[in-house]
Amino acid sequence: GGAASLETMPGKAMGLCGGIATGVVDYSSTRVLGTAGVAGCDIEAAARGNVTVLRAKRDVARRLGLWGTIQDILITLEDQIHLIRPLKSFPHLFLYLAITQAHGTLALARFKLKTLEEALQP
């Protein structure tokens, strides 16, 4: 509970059940501002790689005339769920989160990320 900051957000997001890795990323510069993760996970590379995913999705949405805001982008693997969530209060930033399918649930992860974002203090 309580207010979150950009510095504490990765740790709070990792507290989700099944958390593998998380990071706050600057979409415009591809700079990773903060991370948390389990040993052996190259969260910086994963977070930076998702800048490309978000840019591509925004480009496709623009070309199709879809002007709604992207709430999140979901990537499901056999044993993991990856979420990319642009932050409304900080339009140039997004939160990246990877959880295990065995220990995490998509609905709960989306709900908790939304709650964390709402508690974020600009």
C-alpha positions as CSV (number, residue, x, y, z in Angstrom):
1,G,0.0,0.0,0.0
2,G,0.9,3.7,0.1
3,A,2.4,5.9,-2.5
4,A,4.9,4.5,-5.0
5,S,7.7,6.3,-6.7
6,L,9.6,5.5,-9.9
7,E,12.4,4.3,-7.7
8,T,10.3,1.9,-5.6
9,M,8.0,0.8,-8.4
10,P,10.2,-2.1,-9.7
11,G,10.6,-3.6,-6.2
12,K,6.8,-3.3,-5.5
13,A,6.0,-4.9,-8.9
14,M,8.4,-7.7,-8.2
15,G,6.4,-8.4,-5.0
16,L,3.6,-9.8,-7.3
17,C,3.2,-13.5,-7.0
18,G,5.5,-15.2,-9.6
19,G,7.6,-12.1,-10.3
20,I,10.7,-12.8,-12.5
21,A,11.8,-9.3,-13.6
22,T,10.5,-5.8,-13.8
23,G,11.8,-2.4,-15.0
24,V,10.9,1.2,-15.5
25,V,12.0,2.3,-19.0
26,D,12.2,5.7,-20.7
27,Y,10.5,5.1,-24.0
28,S,12.2,8.0,-25.8
29,S,15.8,7.3,-24.8
30,T,15.6,3.5,-24.1
31,R,17.2,4.2,-20.8
32,V,16.3,1.8,-18.0
33,L,15.6,3.8,-14.9
34,G,15.2,1.0,-12.4
35,T,15.0,-2.8,-12.3
36,A,14.3,-5.7,-10.0
37,G,14.6,-9.3,-10.8
38,V,15.7,-12.8,-10.0
39,A,19.4,-13.8,-10.5
40,G,20.4,-14.7,-14.1
41,C,17.7,-12.6,-15.8
42,D,19.1,-9.8,-18.1
43,I,16.3,-7.4,-17.2
44,E,18.0,-4.4,-18.8
45,A,18.2,-6.2,-22.2
46,A,14.6,-7.4,-21.9
47,A,13.3,-3.9,-20.9
48,R,15.2,-2.2,-23.7
49,G,14.0,-4.7,-26.2
50,N,10.4,-3.9,-25.3
51,V,10.9,-0.3,-26.4
52,T,10.8,-1.7,-30.0
53,V,7.6,-3.6,-29.2
54,L,5.9,-0.5,-27.9
55,R,7.1,1.7,-30.7
56,A,5.9,-0.8,-33.3
57,K,2.4,-1.1,-31.7
58,R,2.0,2.6,-31.5
59,D,3.0,2.9,-35.1
60,V,0.5,0.3,-36.2
61,A,-2.3,1.9,-34.1
62,R,-1.6,5.3,-35.7
63,R,-1.6,3.8,-39.2
64,L,-4.9,2.1,-38.5
65,G,-6.4,5.2,-37.0
66,L,-6.7,3.7,-33.5
67,W,-6.2,6.7,-31.3
68,G,-7.1,5.2,-27.9
69,T,-4.4,4.9,-25.3
70,I,-2.5,1.6,-25.0
71,Q,-3.2,0.3,-21.5
72,D,-0.9,-2.6,-21.8
73,I,0.7,-5.0,-24.2
74,L,0.7,-8.7,-23.3
75,I,3.2,-11.3,-24.5
76,T,2.5,-14.9,-23.4
77,L,5.2,-17.6,-23.5
78,E,4.8,-21.2,-22.5
79,D,5.9,-20.6,-18.9
80,Q,5.9,-16.8,-18.6
81,I,3.7,-13.7,-19.0
82,H,5.2,-10.4,-20.0
83,L,3.4,-7.1,-19.6
84,I,4.4,-3.7,-21.0
85,R,2.4,-0.9,-19.4
86,P,2.8,2.7,-20.5
87,L,2.5,5.0,-17.5
88,K,-0.2,7.7,-17.8
89,S,1.4,10.1,-15.4
90,F,4.8,9.8,-17.2
91,P,3.9,9.5,-21.0
92,H,7.6,8.8,-21.9
93,L,7.9,5.9,-19.4
94,F,6.6,2.3,-19.3
95,L,6.7,-0.5,-16.8
96,Y,7.8,-3.9,-17.9
97,L,6.9,-7.0,-15.9
98,A,7.6,-10.7,-16.4
99,I,5.9,-13.3,-14.2
100,T,5.8,-17.1,-14.2
101,Q,2.6,-18.8,-15.5
102,A,2.9,-21.4,-12.7
103,H,2.8,-18.9,-9.8
104,G,1.3,-15.7,-11.2
105,T,-2.0,-14.8,-12.8
106,L,-2.6,-12.3,-15.6
107,A,-5.7,-10.8,-14.1
108,L,-4.0,-10.2,-10.8
109,A,-0.8,-8.8,-12.4
110,R,-2.8,-6.4,-14.5
111,F,-4.9,-5.3,-11.5
112,K,-1.8,-4.8,-9.3
113,L,0.1,-2.9,-12.0
114,K,-2.9,-0.6,-12.4
115,T,-3.1,-0.1,-8.6
116,L,0.7,0.6,-8.5
117,E,0.4,3.1,-11.3
118,E,-2.5,4.9,-9.6
119,A,-0.4,5.3,-6.4
120,L,2.6,6.7,-8.4
121,Q,3.5,10.2,-7.3
122,P,4.7,12.4,-10.2
